[in-house]
Amino acid sequence: MNKAQILERIDLLLDVYRWSLRGNRGLSVGQRICLTMERAKLMAALDEIAEGSGTAIPVYTIPAHLEEKVQHIYKTITP
């Protein structure tokens, strides 16, 4: 992933995370933890890029079933 792709993914995860916190809906606590873990690994990947590698591969991604839920929520909350 390049820097732009990583930043876009972080924004998507943050949007879904923030939405789920309002009224405690959409995602369980454990699912929100998974989103936080992926964001942390993406931030580490940004550090790798800043050190000069140009691209990085995040070590952690959320499970496929949670990814589907995140994409559904994102489509619901974005105009």
ABEGO torsion letter per residue (X at the ends): XBAAAAAAAAAAAAAAAAAAABGGBGBBAAAAAAAAAAAAAAAAAAAAAAAGAGBBBBABBBBAAAAAAAAAAAAAABX
